[in-house]
Amino acid sequence: LDAAPPGCLCYYDVFGKELSKRFTLEGPGVLYRALHDKLLEMLEWPDGVPYTDELVTDHNGKKYHIVVPSLFNLLIHLQAQDRDFKIILSTMGHNIRTPAAVFELFAQHKHPVFTEAAKGLNFDHLRCLDNVHWSLHVNSGGPSRPSKYLLQGRSEQEKMESEEAI
């Protein structure tokens, strides 16, 4: 993340890790608690749907999606429209393997929430380019050009260089 703008302070820098974890429970972040709870609720893994450890994270005894489900809905929608597309995901560090494992299951029609919705989509391949770069090419099988999206985790230096290029 970028440094705080001039004259501003970062909550984490001032109050530290422990208070930052409780931001919506006490202090100035309390007013965001309802939103926090609603967002968590939307990320809950559906009851009765089987899962593997690659698909979920556990928090306070509940299972949550690792990748926001609406991203898969977007991919399904774009593919159904036979559109060419490219999505670049950038993580905050070198943790791209976690969401990449979820995308791989999705691409193989093994993501239990999206198995039915993704029927008919043809994913040519998902491949690891190196420790942090993953490439997944999507081919609709139709008359148009193949669709593509790239899963990419980049270092802070790479992020700064790409932002400078924009």
C-alpha positions in Angstrom: 0.0 0.0 0.0 1.1 3.6 -0.5 2.2 5.7 2.4 -0.5 7.9 4.0 -0.9 11.3 2.2 0.8 14.3 3.8 -0.8 15.3 7.1 -2.5 11.9 7.5 -1.6 8.9 9.6 -2.1 5.2 9.0 -4.2 3.6 11.7 -2.0 0.5 11.7 1.2 2.6 12.1 -0.3 4.5 15.1 -2.2 1.8 16.9 -0.3 -1.4 15.8 -1.3 -4.8 14.7 -3.5 -5.9 17.7 -5.7 -2.8 17.7 -5.9 -2.9 14.0 -7.4 -6.4 14.1 -10.2 -5.1 16.4 -10.8 -1.9 14.4 -14.5 -2.6 13.9 -15.0 -3.8 17.4 -13.9 -0.7 19.3 -12.8 2.9 18.7 -13.5 4.8 15.5 -14.1 1.7 13.4 -17.2 0.7 15.3 -19.4 2.6 12.8 -18.2 0.1 10.1 -19.1 -3.0 12.0 -22.4 -3.6 10.3 -20.8 -3.4 6.9 -17.9 -5.7 8.0 -20.5 -8.3 9.2 -22.5 -8.0 6.0 -19.4 -8.5 3.8 -18.3 -11.5 5.9 -21.8 -13.0 5.6 -21.6 -12.7 1.8 -18.3 -14.6 1.9 -19.6 -17.5 4.0 -19.3 -20.9 2.4 -22.8 -22.2 1.7 -24.2 -24.8 4.1 -24.3 -28.3 2.8 -21.9 -27.6 -0.1 -18.7 -29.8 0.1 -15.4 -28.0 0.2 -11.7 -28.7 0.3 -9.0 -26.8 2.2 -7.9 -25.0 -1.0 -11.4 -23.4 -1.3 -12.0 -22.0 2.2 -10.5 -20.3 5.1 -11.6 -20.8 8.6 -12.4 -17.9 10.9 -14.2 -18.2 14.3 -15.5 -21.6 13.4 -17.0 -20.6 10.0 -15.8 -21.3 6.5 -15.3 -18.5 4.0 -14.6 -18.3 0.3 -10.9 -17.6 -0.4 -11.8 -15.9 -3.7 -14.8 -13.6 -3.9 -17.5 -15.6 -5.6 -18.6 -12.6 -7.8 -15.3 -12.9 -9.7 -16.2 -16.4 -10.9 -19.7 -15.1 -11.8 -18.1 -12.4 -13.8 -15.9 -14.9 -15.7 -18.9 -17.1 -16.4 -20.9 -14.1 -17.6 -18.1 -12.9 -19.9 -17.5 -16.3 -21.3 -21.2 -16.8 -21.9 -21.2 -13.6 -23.9 -18.3 -15.0 -25.9 -16.2 -11.9 -25.1 -12.5 -11.6 -25.2 -11.2 -10.6 -21.8 -8.2 -10.4 -19.6 -8.2 -10.0 -15.8 -5.1 -9.3 -13.9 -5.1 -10.0 -10.2 -2.5 -8.6 -8.0 -1.9 -9.7 -4.4 -0.3 -7.8 -1.6 2.7 -10.0 -1.7 3.8 -13.4 -2.9 0.7 -15.3 -1.9 -0.8 -15.9 -5.4 -0.6 -19.7 -5.0 -3.7 -19.7 -2.6 -6.1 -18.0 -5.1 -4.5 -19.7 -8.0 -5.4 -23.1 -6.5 -9.0 -22.0 -6.3 -8.9 -20.8 -9.9 -7.4 -24.1 -11.0 -10.3 -26.0 -9.3 -12.7 -23.7 -11.0 -11.0 -24.2 -14.4 -11.2 -28.0 -14.0 -14.9 -27.7 -13.1 -14.2 -28.9 -9.6 -15.3 -25.8 -7.6 -18.5 -27.2 -6.1 -20.3 -23.8 -6.0 -19.7 -23.2 -9.7 -19.7 -26.7 -11.3 -23.1 -26.3 -12.8 -22.7 -22.6 -13.8 -19.4 -23.2 -15.5 -20.6 -26.1 -17.6 -19.7 -25.6 -21.2 -16.7 -23.3 -20.5 -13.5 -24.6 -22.0 -10.3 -23.7 -20.1 -7.3 -24.6 -22.1 -4.7 -24.6 -19.4 -3.5 -23.0 -16.2 0.2 -22.9 -15.7 2.7 -21.6 -13.3 5.1 -19.2 -14.9 7.3 -18.9 -11.8 6.7 -18.7 -8.1 4.4 -15.7 -8.3 3.0 -15.5 -11.9 0.2 -17.8 -13.1 -1.4 -17.7 -16.5 -4.8 -19.1 -17.3 -6.0 -18.9 -20.9 -9.7 -19.3 -21.5 -10.9 -20.4 -25.0 -14.6 -20.1 -25.6 -14.5 -22.6 -28.4 -16.5 -20.2 -30.6 -15.6 -18.4 -33.7 -14.1 -15.4 -31.8 -10.5 -15.1 -30.6 -9.6 -16.9 -27.4 -10.3 -15.2 -24.1 -7.5 -14.9 -21.6 -7.0 -13.9 -18.0 -3.8 -13.8 -16.0 -3.4 -14.4 -12.3 -0.5 -12.4 -11.3 1.2 -11.7 -8.0 3.9 -9.0 -8.2 6.5 -7.6 -6.0 6.2 -4.0 -4.7 9.0 -2.9 -7.1 7.1 -4.4 -10.1 3.9 -2.7 -8.9 5.6 0.7 -8.7 7.2 0.2 -12.2 3.8 -0.7 -13.8 2.1 2.2 -12.1 4.8 4.5 -13.4 4.1 3.2 -16.9 0.4 4.1 -16.7 
